[in-house]
Amino acid sequence: MPLNPRKPPRAAHADAATFLASLDADWARAVAQIGPCLHEPKPAREPFEALVRAVAYQQLHVKAGDAIVARLLALEPESAFPSPQCLLDTELDAMRACGFSARKAETIRGLAEATLAGIVPSRAEALGLGDEALIERLVALKGIGRWTVEMFLIYTMARDDILPADDFGVREGYRLLKSLDAAPGPKAMAAIGAAWSPHRTAAAWYLWRMPRPARTPAKRG
């Protein structure tokens, strides 16, 4: 569900930080070291735009993703973001010229078709759907995995109880939090994170920012 509607985001984030710090000494130390939760979703985007952007940035550095999105926006410069029909009408070569792989271009065309068919909901419709309902609906689309939908829920739908258990950064952050030799697997991470509900988004935010131990300089022979 969205952040507590009775409180502004900062207050809701403060509640989440207080909750996490109360769990145990490790969480209390992490929250004190990292500071207030400054998670900032961008809830103005329509699901179609948010998902296309997510596909554009998959497995890329931010600068590379920015360049691809800039070229994508140029396909329909009179609009804030290309419409589903515009992207369906765009030739594959033009999509490839933007920097998309053939697979990503196919995924984006699938998103456009699904949006026109009503499978990808409007923002107004998505607001009325629960987290798992949105995940189940969107992962059925080719090229859209659970992680992509979870990022959409966190950053576009401003849902406050999402833990992307498949995410390497989340699992590695937990390893550092607990000083483990190895990070838990996705299933174990999901089970562990159940105790952090209803603030799992904030938990992910902190785990992504867990300080890495300083490297000890190698001794010279």
Beta strands, then each sheet from edge to edge (+ up, - down):
end
